[in-house]
Amino acid sequence: MRILVTGAGGYVGTFLVPSARAAGHEVIAVGRERGDVAALLDGDDLPTVEAVIHTAARSPGPGVTAADFVPNVTAVRALANFARRRRVRRVVHLSSLSLHGRVAVPVVDETTPAIDPDPYGASKLMGEMILRDLAAEIPVASLRLPGVVGPGAERPWLARLVRRALRGETLVVYNPDGAFNNAAHVAELCPFLLSLAAAEDWRGFEAMTLGTAGRTTIGALAGRVRDLAGGRSAITVGEAASNTFTLCNRRAAGHGWAPMDIQTLLPRLVDELKETASE
């Protein structure tokens, strides 16, 4: 199968492209070095493909303003036009839990409402709205991802916690009694994305929340991470600014998502980040 992967130079894309090629797919990789994603999709230089996996997006970070997230929306609009024009068979879109904004329920699933999302979350919500319209013609799966972790991961909360523990720094946790399964490992995410791109048994628009199997508490998680990282870090409790929640995998499981348990993920992640920390 010929697959277009946008965001090929991003965190997920750098694992997805070789994973797809190893699985025997022909990959058309689009990253920032090829220019603006929306312009490329609107142009005629890209070949016809059977599926698109859209991982490209501007993420939150220091100095990033609300206006910087507008390209997230224009890229999805261009993607929808490209899919119609080239008669793409499947579109898989990497969305984010951020689109839910303020979460007031203990378990998040695909029916959880969006309440006051921040600009990044709003850009993902708008992208999903555009793709819902596209799904009347072409099946679309939109994955509402938690923090994606694995080798070299830096941005997700869990990766930052592990890195602090490896340096022996104090670990500050909030809502230590709150339940946690808010992570997905990139080694499991990539084959799942490819299976969705190739699947023939779904139609319309499918939103899916993804998380680990099982759950732990945030306090217990911090203690285990500290111990796995060498036990040098103190753990303190900060004042909680928001509620904690876990993620329901039921709909994703119906499409083949079978993640590792959080207790299995933690030692693997510590070992992976320990290796990159020593490079």
C-alpha positions as CSV (number, residue, x, y, z in Angstrom):
1,M,0.0,0.0,0.0
2,R,1.2,3.5,-0.8
3,I,0.8,5.8,2.3
4,L,1.4,9.5,2.6
5,V,2.8,10.3,6.1
6,T,2.8,14.0,7.0
7,G,4.9,15.2,9.9
8,A,7.5,12.7,9.0
9,G,10.2,14.6,11.0
10,G,8.1,14.8,14.2
11,Y,8.3,12.4,17.1
12,V,5.7,9.9,15.9
13,G,6.6,10.4,12.2
14,T,10.3,9.4,12.8
15,F,9.1,6.0,14.1
16,L,6.2,5.6,11.8
17,V,8.0,6.0,8.5
18,P,10.5,3.2,9.0
19,S,7.8,1.0,10.7
20,A,5.6,1.4,7.6
21,R,8.5,0.6,5.2
22,A,9.5,-2.4,7.3
23,A,5.9,-3.7,7.0
24,G,6.2,-3.5,3.2
25,H,4.4,-0.3,2.5
26,E,5.6,2.4,0.1
27,V,5.8,5.6,2.0
28,I,5.6,9.2,0.7
29,A,7.1,11.1,3.6
30,V,6.3,14.8,4.1
31,G,8.2,16.8,6.7
32,R,9.1,20.5,7.2
33,E,12.1,20.2,4.9
34,R,9.7,19.9,2.0
35,G,7.9,23.1,2.9
36,D,4.5,24.0,4.2
37,V,2.2,20.9,4.6
38,A,-0.9,22.7,3.4
39,A,0.8,24.1,0.3
40,L,2.1,20.6,-0.6
41,L,-1.3,19.0,-0.2
42,D,-2.9,21.8,-2.2
43,G,-0.4,21.4,-5.0
44,D,0.1,18.7,-7.7
45,D,3.6,17.4,-6.7
46,L,2.5,14.6,-4.5
47,P,1.6,11.3,-6.0
48,T,-1.7,9.5,-5.6
49,V,-1.8,7.4,-2.4
50,E,-4.2,4.9,-0.9
51,A,-4.1,6.3,2.6
52,V,-2.9,9.3,4.5
53,I,-1.6,9.3,8.1
54,H,-1.6,12.9,9.2
55,T,0.8,13.4,12.1
56,A,1.9,17.0,11.3
57,A,0.9,19.7,13.8
58,R,2.3,22.6,15.7
59,S,2.5,21.7,19.4
60,P,2.4,23.9,22.5
61,G,5.7,25.2,23.7
62,P,7.6,28.3,24.9
63,G,6.9,31.3,22.8
64,V,4.1,29.6,20.8
65,T,1.0,31.9,20.4
66,A,-2.6,31.2,19.5
67,A,-1.9,32.3,15.9
68,D,0.8,29.7,15.6
69,F,-1.9,27.0,15.7
70,V,-3.8,28.2,12.7
71,P,-1.7,26.1,10.4
72,N,-3.0,23.0,12.2
73,V,-6.4,23.8,10.8
74,T,-5.3,24.9,7.3
75,A,-3.3,21.7,7.0
76,V,-6.3,19.5,7.8
77,R,-8.5,21.5,5.4
78,A,-5.9,20.9,2.7
79,L,-5.7,17.3,3.7
80,A,-9.5,16.9,3.2
81,N,-9.3,18.5,-0.2
82,F,-6.3,16.3,-1.2
83,A,-8.2,13.2,-0.1
84,R,-11.2,14.1,-2.2
85,R,-9.2,15.1,-5.2
86,R,-7.0,12.0,-5.2
87,R,-9.7,9.6,-4.0
88,V,-7.8,8.4,-1.0
89,R,-9.3,5.3,0.6
90,R,-8.5,6.0,4.3
91,V,-7.4,9.0,6.4
92,V,-5.9,8.5,9.9
93,H,-5.5,11.7,11.9
94,L,-3.5,12.2,15.1
95,S,-5.7,14.4,17.3
96,S,-5.2,15.1,21.0
97,L,-7.0,14.9,24.3
98,S,-6.4,18.6,24.5
99,L,-9.5,19.2,22.5
100,H,-11.6,18.3,25.5
101,G,-10.3,21.3,27.4
102,R,-11.5,21.3,31.0
103,V,-12.3,17.7,31.9
104,A,-14.9,17.3,34.6
105,V,-15.5,13.5,34.5
106,P,-13.3,10.7,35.9
107,V,-13.1,8.7,32.7
108,V,-12.7,10.3,29.2
109,D,-14.1,8.6,26.1
110,E,-15.2,9.7,22.7
111,T,-18.5,11.2,24.1
112,T,-16.7,13.5,26.6
113,P,-17.6,17.1,25.7
114,A,-15.2,19.8,24.8
115,I,-15.2,22.6,27.4
116,D,-13.1,25.7,26.8
117,P,-10.1,24.0,25.1
118,D,-6.9,26.1,24.8
119,P,-5.8,27.3,21.4
120,Y,-4.0,24.1,20.6
121,G,-7.0,22.0,21.7
122,A,-9.3,24.2,19.7
123,S,-7.2,23.7,16.5
124,K,-7.5,19.9,17.0
125,L,-11.3,20.2,17.6
126,M,-11.7,22.3,14.4
127,G,-9.6,19.7,12.5
128,E,-11.9,17.0,13.6
129,M,-14.9,19.0,12.5
130,I,-13.4,19.3,9.0
131,L,-12.7,15.6,8.9
132,R,-16.2,14.7,10.0
133,D,-17.5,16.3,6.9
134,L,-14.9,14.4,4.8
135,A,-16.0,11.2,6.4
136,A,-19.3,11.3,4.5
137,E,-17.1,10.3,1.5
138,I,-13.9,8.8,2.9
139,P,-13.5,6.9,6.2
140,V,-11.6,8.9,8.8
141,A,-10.1,7.7,12.1
142,S,-9.1,10.5,14.5
143,L,-7.0,9.3,17.5
144,R,-7.2,11.5,20.6
145,L,-3.8,10.8,21.9
146,P,-2.4,11.2,25.4
147,G,1.4,11.7,25.8
148,V,3.2,9.5,23.4
149,V,6.3,8.1,25.0
150,G,9.2,5.9,23.9
151,P,12.9,6.3,23.1
152,G,13.9,10.0,23.1
153,A,10.5,11.3,24.3
154,E,10.7,14.7,26.0
155,R,7.4,16.6,26.0
156,P,4.9,14.3,27.7
157,W,4.5,14.6,31.4
158,L,5.5,11.0,32.0
159,A,8.7,11.4,30.0
160,R,9.6,14.6,31.9
161,L,8.9,12.8,35.2
162,V,11.2,10.0,34.2
163,R,14.0,12.3,33.1
164,R,13.8,14.2,36.3
165,A,14.1,11.0,38.3
166,L,17.1,9.9,36.2
167,R,18.8,13.1,37.2
168,G,17.9,12.6,40.8
169,E,15.7,15.8,40.9
170,T,12.7,16.3,43.1
171,L,9.5,14.9,41.6
172,V,6.5,17.2,42.2
173,V,3.1,15.4,41.7
174,Y,-0.4,16.7,41.9
175,N,-3.5,14.7,42.9
176,P,-1.4,11.7,44.1
177,D,-4.5,9.6,44.7
178,G,-5.8,10.3,41.1
179,A,-5.8,7.3,38.7
180,F,-3.5,7.3,35.7
181,N,-3.3,5.5,32.3
182,N,-2.7,8.6,30.2
183,A,0.1,7.4,28.0
184,A,0.7,5.5,24.8
185,H,4.0,3.9,23.7
186,V,5.1,4.8,20.1
187,A,6.1,1.2,19.5
188,E,2.5,0.1,19.8
189,L,1.0,3.3,18.2
190,C,2.8,2.9,14.9
191,P,1.4,-0.6,14.0
192,F,-2.0,0.5,15.1
193,L,-1.9,3.5,12.8
194,L,-0.9,1.2,9.9
195,S,-3.6,-1.3,10.7
196,L,-6.2,1.5,10.6
197,A,-4.9,2.8,7.3
198,A,-5.2,-0.7,5.8
199,A,-8.5,-1.8,7.4
200,E,-11.6,-2.3,5.2
201,D,-14.1,-2.9,8.0
202,W,-15.0,0.6,9.1
203,R,-16.8,3.6,7.6
204,G,-17.6,7.2,8.4
205,F,-15.8,9.1,11.2
206,E,-14.3,7.2,14.1
207,A,-12.9,9.2,17.1
208,M,-10.9,7.0,19.5
209,T,-9.2,7.7,22.9
210,L,-6.1,5.8,23.6
211,G,-4.3,5.0,26.8
212,T,-2.4,2.1,28.5
213,A,-4.1,-1.0,29.8
214,G,-4.6,-1.0,33.5
215,R,-4.1,2.0,35.7
216,T,-2.2,3.2,38.7
217,T,-2.3,6.2,41.0
218,I,-0.1,9.2,40.3
219,G,1.5,8.9,43.6
220,A,2.3,5.2,43.1
221,L,3.5,5.9,39.6
222,A,6.0,8.6,40.9
223,G,7.3,6.2,43.5
224,R,7.8,3.4,41.0
225,V,9.5,5.7,38.6
226,R,11.8,7.0,41.3
227,D,12.8,3.4,42.3
228,L,13.3,2.3,38.7
229,A,15.5,5.3,38.1
230,G,17.8,4.7,41.1
231,G,15.8,6.0,44.1
232,R,17.6,9.3,44.5
233,S,14.6,11.7,44.0
234,A,12.4,13.1,46.7
235,I,8.7,13.2,46.0
236,T,6.6,16.2,47.0
237,V,2.9,17.0,46.5
238,G,1.9,20.3,44.8
239,E,-1.4,22.0,44.8
240,A,-3.6,20.5,42.2
241,A,-4.7,22.9,39.4
242,S,-7.1,20.5,37.6
243,N,-8.9,17.2,38.0
244,T,-7.3,13.9,37.1
245,F,-9.0,11.4,34.7
246,T,-8.3,8.1,33.0
247,L,-8.9,7.1,29.4
248,C,-11.4,4.5,28.1
249,N,-9.8,2.2,25.4
250,R,-13.1,0.4,24.5
251,R,-13.7,1.9,21.1
252,A,-10.0,1.7,20.1
253,A,-9.9,-1.9,21.3
254,G,-12.7,-2.7,18.9
255,H,-10.2,-1.7,16.1
256,G,-7.3,-3.7,17.5
257,W,-5.7,-1.4,20.1
258,A,-4.2,-3.8,22.6
259,P,-1.7,-1.7,24.7
260,M,0.7,-2.9,27.3
261,D,-0.2,-2.4,31.0
262,I,1.1,0.8,32.6
263,Q,3.1,-1.4,35.0
264,T,4.9,-2.9,32.0
265,L,5.4,0.4,30.3
266,L,7.2,2.1,33.2
267,P,10.4,0.0,33.4
268,R,10.6,0.0,29.6
269,L,10.4,3.7,29.4
270,V,12.9,4.3,32.2
271,D,15.4,2.0,30.3
272,E,14.7,3.7,27.0
273,L,15.2,7.2,28.5
274,K,18.2,6.1,30.5
275,E,19.9,5.0,27.2
276,T,19.2,8.4,25.5
277,A,20.2,10.4,28.6
278,S,23.6,8.8,28.5
279,E,24.3,9.6,24.9
